[in-house]
Amino acid sequence: MLLSHQSEKELNGSGYANPVAVREQLKRLLAHPLFTNSKRYPVLLAYTVEQTLLGNSGDLKERTIGIEAFGREPSYDVNLDPVVRTTAAEVRKRLIQYYYNPDHTGELVIELPVGCYVPTFRAPNVAQMSALVESAVPESASIDSSEPVAATVQHPPAQRPRPGLVLRQQIFIVIGLVMALFVGFAVGRVAFPKASSNMERFWQPITSAPGRITYCLGEPVDATDRARLNLSQGMGLNGGMDVSDVITLARSIVPLAPRHDAFRVVSASQTPFAELRESPFVLIGAFDNIWTMRITQDLPFGFEVDEKDRKIVDRKSPHPRFWTLQWEVPYTKLAKDYAIVARIHDNVTGQPVIILGGILGEGTEAASEVVSNPAYMDAMLKKAPKNWAQLNLEAVIETNVIDGKPGPPNILAVEAW
């Protein structure tokens, strides 16, 4: 085995490598389907590698990468917009997948260590190669670092095994192979049940029920004209669909995709009670959806409106508790919105129902993230009893609104019964 001085010079322990070799390897990575099928992953990898080669590794911070690589504003909030963190995590996974493939054995290795954004470069198995050379060269030998080192390993003469022992070993090997073949065949015929995720268990009452699923959407109401709000007249529906409700619809259809279930989309004002009794349904929107208002009126958390404000109220709390819209400047710029996520068996219709409704559209969008993003779903269920899958479940969600867009949902309260 040979380890040349040139390979040590090209790549040393500090992470420095020949820039030409690194850039060639970077081209191979960016041309691989693991990176070509994404917009963000190749951008982060190429940017961090190039900046490191240019000697700017000290500037590779989350905010700097967000601004220079992803075009974010200098004042952007890295907590509300974790694009760099999430992209780096995916890049690390994809690098591991790339080098795990034996087709890439022998290629220069580019890694993105956990906890930082400065890539490192190394030759494949350089540590193992060095160890082998050191163990093969006598301690008393002198090594000229300018010449390749050749190692010769002396092996003791092999002893010939006895014929009877060889025969028994061969018989045991054959028996073992036959048994492994039968076990493998049996395992292949058995379908082991796959553990359901929290997301699948949450949607299970809807997805497992017979009949097509009905998505019932609210219809827009002018959010700033509180004089028009009249619950007894069905909230003054004026036709059309709210953009936030459409976004929520798109997200909440995702759990149905693996099962290819049929569904229909209808507006609340044109949905008779008889249709809701036919099959499971999902209610989207709150004050713009008459069915949400009716079904939540007896739940632990519900929507109410008075002369001044719309709000979500806690009907089970011994002390009055409610959540209402918060504004940066009164009624000019929304700062916080609140929403309800509920999964119940409705006694009136006799059907399972999921409710996703915010005081305004931003809250409704935040609710949709909870039922479509596993991380937010897990955060909600941490506050629920262990047997939540067999219970009715309702939660209050808060979201910060920045420039008219909802931020990540925050779980404030959960009730199960």
CORJO-V298186 format. One line per field, one symbol per residue. phi: phi as a letter, one per 40 degrees, with the letter a starting at -180 (. if undefined). burial: b if it has 16 or more other C-alpha atoms within 10 Angstrom, else e. A space follows every 10 residues. Layout:
phi: ???
burial: ???
//
This chain:
phi: .bbccccccc abccgcaddc cccccccccc ccdcbccbcc cccccccccc ccccgbcccc bdcccdcccb gccdcccccc bccccccccc cdcccccccc cccbcgcdcb bbdcgabbcb baccfccccc ccccccbccc ccbcccbcbb bbbcbccccc ccdccccccc cccccccccc cccccccccc cccccccdcc cccddccccc gccbbbbcbd bcccbcccca ccbgggcbgg bcdcccccdc cccdccdccf ccabbbcccb bcdcccccad abbbgbccbc cccccccbcd bacaabcbbc abbcccccbd aabbdbbcbd fbacbabbab bbbbbccccg bcabbbabdb cccccccccc cbbdcccccc cccbcccdcc bcbabbbbac bbfgbccccb ccabbba
burial: eebeeeeeee beeeebbebe ebeebbeebb eeebbeeeeb bbbbbbebbb bbbeeebeeb ebbebbeebe ebeeeeeeee eebbbebbee bbebbeebbe eeeeeeebbb bbeeeebbbb bbbbebeeee eebeeebeee eeeeeeeebe beeeeeeeee eeeeeeeeee eeeeeeeeee eeeeeeeeee eeeeeeebbe ebbebbbeee ebbbbbbbbb beeeeeeebe eeebbbbeee ebebbbebbe bbeebbeeee eeeeeebbbe eeeeebebbb bbbbbbbbbb bbbebbeebb bbbbbeeeeb bbbbbeeeee eebbbbeeee eeebbbbbbb bbbbbbeebe bbbbbbbbbb bbbbbbbbbb bbeeebbbeb bebbeeebbe ebbbbbbbbb beeebbbbbb bebbbbe
//
